[in-house]
Amino acid sequence: MYVSATEHDRLLVFLAAELARRTLSQGEKLSAPEAIAIICDGMHAAARSGSTYDEVVATGMSALSSDDVLEGVPALVEEVRLEVLLGDGSRLIVLRDPLGHATHLGTPGTVTINEGRRRITLEVTSHSQMPIRVASHFPFWLSNRRLSFDRGAARGYHLDLAAGASLRWQPGQTRRVALVAYARQASVG
C-alpha cells in the first residue's frame, strides 16, 4: 500500500492522539505533544466530515481545556498550526491559545506584518471552473496552474496577508494581489 507524505503525517497524528486518549482515560494529564495531537486529530476529523473553516477552528479550540494537561503545558502550547483539506481546498488553521492560557499574550493593538520586506503587485486571473483559494504563506509561484499570472516575477513571494488568511478566486475572476518576499529574501534594496 502506498501512503503519501501527507497521509503518513495524518496517520502519525491519529496514532499520537489515540495514545493521548488512552492517557486521559487512565485519569492522567497530557503532555504538550499529546495535547497537540488530540487538537489536530479533532480538526482533521471535523474537516473530513465536511465542516466549515469556522467549525474546524471551533473543534480545535474546544478539544481540551487547561484542566486536561500537565502544569505548564498551556504556556507551552501558545499556537497550533495545521493544514486541513476543506471543501474549497487546503487551508491553514491557526489556533492561538487553544488551552486558554491568555496571560502570556500582550495587550490588544495593531500588529505590523512583513515590515521591511520587498513587495510586488500582480494581476491574477482564474481559468478554473471551480473556486480557487491560496493560503497566505503558500509559495505563490507554485499555486494552482489554473491561475494565470507572471510566475517568474512571483518566484520567492507569498501573499501579503496575515498567517492563516487566504484569497479566493471565483471562476473567471481577475484580481490584483500584493505579494511579499519570504523572510530569507526580504532585504530591501
C-alpha positions in Angstrom: 0.0 0.0 0.0 1.4 3.4 -1.0 1.0 6.1 1.6 1.8 9.7 0.6 3.7 12.0 2.9 0.5 13.8 3.9 -1.3 10.6 4.6 1.7 9.4 6.6 1.6 12.6 8.7 -2.1 12.2 9.2 -1.6 8.6 10.5 1.1 9.7 12.9 -1.2 12.4 14.3 -4.0 9.9 14.7 -1.7 7.4 16.4 -0.4 10.0 18.8 -4.0 11.2 19.6 -5.1 7.6 20.3 -2.2 7.2 22.8 -3.1 10.6 24.4 -6.8 9.5 24.7 -5.6 6.4 26.5 -3.6 8.5 28.9 -6.7 10.7 29.6 -8.9 7.6 30.1 -6.4 6.4 32.8 -7.0 9.7 34.6 -3.7 11.2 33.8 -3.0 14.6 32.4 -1.5 15.2 29.0 1.9 16.5 27.9 2.2 19.2 25.2 2.7 16.8 22.3 -0.2 14.7 23.5 -2.4 17.7 23.7 -1.4 19.0 20.3 -2.1 15.5 18.8 -5.7 15.5 20.2 -6.4 19.0 19.0 -5.0 18.3 15.5 -6.8 14.9 15.2 -10.1 16.6 16.1 -9.6 19.3 13.4 -8.7 16.7 10.8 -11.8 14.6 11.6 -14.0 17.7 11.5 -12.6 18.8 8.1 -13.0 15.2 6.8 -16.7 15.2 7.8 -17.4 18.3 5.8 -17.2 21.0 8.5 -16.6 24.7 7.5 -13.4 26.5 8.4 -15.1 28.1 11.4 -16.4 24.8 12.6 -12.9 23.2 12.3 -11.5 26.1 14.4 -14.2 25.7 17.0 -13.5 21.9 17.2 -9.8 22.6 17.8 -10.5 25.3 20.4 -12.9 23.1 22.3 -10.9 19.8 22.1 -9.2 20.2 25.5 -9.1 22.6 28.5 -6.2 23.5 30.7 -7.6 21.0 33.2 -6.7 18.1 30.8 -3.0 18.9 30.7 0.0 18.9 33.0 1.0 22.1 34.8 2.9 24.4 32.5 1.6 22.9 29.2 -0.9 25.7 28.4 2.0 28.2 28.4 4.0 25.9 26.0 1.1 25.5 23.6 0.6 29.1 22.6 -0.3 28.2 19.0 -1.3 25.2 16.9 -1.0 25.3 13.1 -2.5 22.6 10.9 -3.3 22.3 7.2 -6.6 20.6 6.6 -8.5 19.8 3.4 -11.8 21.5 3.3 -14.4 21.6 0.5 -12.8 24.6 -1.1 -9.2 23.3 -0.9 -6.4 23.1 1.5 -6.5 25.6 4.4 -4.1 26.5 7.1 -5.8 26.6 10.5 -4.0 28.7 13.2 -5.3 28.3 16.8 -4.0 30.9 19.2 -4.1 29.9 22.9 -6.0 26.7 22.4 -5.7 25.7 26.1 -6.9 29.0 27.5 -3.7 30.4 28.8 -4.1 34.1 27.7 -1.9 35.6 30.4 1.2 35.4 28.1 -0.5 37.4 25.4 0.2 41.1 25.1 -2.3 43.9 25.2 -4.5 44.2 22.1 -3.4 46.6 19.5 -2.2 46.9 15.9 0.3 44.4 14.6 2.5 45.2 11.7 3.3 42.3 9.4 6.0 41.8 6.8 7.7 45.1 7.7 10.8 45.9 5.5 10.1 43.2 3.0 10.1 43.6 -0.8 6.7 43.7 -2.3 5.2 43.4 -5.7 1.7 43.6 -7.2 0.5 41.2 -9.9 -2.7 40.7 -11.8 -4.0 37.1 -11.4 -6.9 35.6 -13.4 -8.6 32.3 -12.7 -9.2 30.0 -15.7 -10.8 27.3 -13.5 -14.4 26.1 -13.4 -14.2 25.9 -9.6 -13.2 28.4 -7.0 -9.5 28.5 -6.1 -8.1 29.5 -2.8 -4.5 30.3 -2.0 -3.3 30.4 1.6 -1.2 33.3 2.9 2.2 31.6 3.1 1.9 29.2 0.2 4.7 29.8 -2.4 2.6 31.9 -4.8 4.5 30.9 -7.9 3.6 27.3 -7.2 -0.2 28.0 -6.8 -2.9 26.3 -8.9 -1.9 26.2 -12.6 -5.4 27.5 -13.5 -4.4 30.8 -12.1 -2.7 32.9 -14.8 0.0 35.4 -13.8 3.7 36.1 -14.2 5.1 33.1 -12.3 8.7 34.2 -12.8 8.0 37.5 -11.1 6.2 35.8 -8.3 9.1 33.4 -7.5 10.2 33.8 -3.9 7.0 35.6 -2.9 3.8 34.7 -1.0 0.5 36.7 -0.5 0.9 39.7 1.7 -1.7 38.6 4.3 -1.6 37.6 7.9 -0.8 34.0 8.7 -3.8 31.7 8.2 -5.6 34.1 5.9 -6.3 33.3 2.2 -7.6 34.8 -1.1 -10.2 33.1 -3.2 -10.8 33.4 -6.9 -14.2 32.6 -8.5 -14.2 31.1 -12.0 -13.0 33.7 -14.5 -12.3 36.3 -11.7 -9.3 38.7 -12.1 -7.7 40.3 -9.0 -4.6 42.4 -8.3 -2.7 40.9 -5.5 0.0 42.1 -3.2 2.9 39.7 -2.7 5.7 39.9 -0.2 9.2 38.3 -0.3 9.8 35.4 2.1 12.0 36.4 5.1 15.1 34.8 3.7 14.8 37.1 0.7 13.4 40.1 2.5 16.3 42.6 2.2 15.2 45.9 0.8 17.4 47.3 -1.9 
